[in-house]
Amino acid sequence: MDKRLDAIEIVVDVFNEAMAIQDLYLRKSKFKELSMSETHVIDAVNKLEIPSMTNVANKLNITTGTLTTAVKRIIEKGFLVKKRSKTDQRVYYLKLTKKGFEALKIHDQFHKELADLYQSAIPEEHVEWLLQTLGQIKINLDNYRQELEDK
């Protein structure tokens, strides 16, 4: 088999394993009621300067309808609040609660631990090559997504 295909298979396996570990990490945390996708919504809200429903949905590449369903559950669990815009009644903004920030801290800790695991496996002399390769893969994925959206 082509060594590049072997490498791609390993990348897919690494991604799947990281997702499974993240799910396990969440279930072992004090916020076991949060799903991984709900945690990603909380993370997106925190990262956006203007966390409107539309902006969060766009950041996560999901529809506003899908986000609305997730946000309702996250609000019920006490991690987010939703506020209507004072200037445009059609627009809602999301904000993390204290509990949301606590969950985000756990999520960030997981990402730090995962980054440490990855970093420990990458020799310094391969870092530049890895950056270039992953950067090109990201560009290819972005282009492919755009092609699919344009169909």
N, C-alpha and C positions, 0 to 999 in steps of 0.2 A: 504494500500500500504506500502511496505517496506520503512522505514525512510531513508535508504541510497539512494533509488531512488528519494525520495523527495528532498534530499540534492543535488543530481546530477542535478535534474531539476532546482533547484535554481542557481547552479553554471552556468549552460547553460544560464539561464535568465540573470544573472549578466554579463556574457561575452557579450551577445547580446546587452544588455542595454549600456554597456561601449562602444561598437563599435558604436552604434547609437549616443551616446553622443559625441564621438570623431568626428564623421562625422559632427554633428551639430556645434561643437566647431570650426572645420575647416571652415565650410561655413560662420560662423559669424566673422571669422578673416579677416585680410586684404589680405590673400592669398586664397580667396575662389575659385580661379581657380585650386587649387591643390586638387587632389583626395586623399583619405586616403591611397590607395596603393602607389601613387606617394610619399607621405610623408614618407612612410615606406622605400621606396628606398633611399630617401635622408638620413634618419636616419641610414640605413645600410652602406651607403657610408661613413658617418661620423665616424661610430664605427669601421670600418675596418682599420687596419694598412696599408694593401696593397689593395686598393679598385679597383681591376681589375674587368672587367665585370663578369668573371667566379666566383671570390670570392663573389661578391655581389649576384649573382644568387644563389650560394650555401647557403649563409647566409639566404636568403629569401625563400629557398626551391622552387625555380621556375627555369624554363629553361632559358638558355641564350637568346633564341629567344623571350620569353615573356619579359625578361628584356630589350632587345634591343628596342622593341616597346615602352615600358614605358620610357626608357631613352631618346628616340627621342623626345617624348612629353615634358619631363621635361626640356630638353635642349632648346626646342623651347620656353618654358615659362620663361627661364632665370635662372633656379635654379641650373643647373649643366653644367659643360663643360666636354668634353671627349678628352683625350690626348693619342696619340699613344706612345707606349713604344719605347725608343731609342735603346734598345738592342734586342727587338723582335717585328718586325713589325706586327705580328698577334695579339699582346696584346694591349688592350686599358685600360686606367685608368680613373676613374671618380673623379671629384673634385667639391666641392660645390663652388658656386659663393657667393658673398656678400648676394644676395637675398636668396640663399639656406640656408646660416647660419641664416638669419632672420627668415625664415620659420621653421628651426630646433628649434630655440629659443621658438617659439610659441608651437611647438609640445612638447618640453620638459616641458614647463609650464603646458600644459594640463596633461601630465603624473604625474607631481608633485601634481597637484590638485586632480587627481584621486587617487593617492597614499594616500594623506591626507584623502580623503573620506573613503577609505578602512581601513586605520589605525585607524580612529576614531571609527570604528565599532568592532575592535578586542580587547577584554580585554587582559591585559598583561599575565594573567595566561593561556591563550589559544594560545599564540604565538608559543611556542615550538611544541605543538601538530599540529598546522596548518602548520608549516614549514616541519615537518616530513611527514604529509599527502600529502601536495602539492608536496613535493619532490618525494614521491613514485608515485603519479599520473603522474608526469613528466617522471619518469623512464619508467612507463608502456606505456605512449604515445610514447616515443622514441623507445621502443622495438617493439611496434605495427607498427610504421612507417617503421622500418627496415624489419619486416616480409613482409609488403606490397611491399617494394622496391625489396626484394629478390624473389618475386613470378615471 
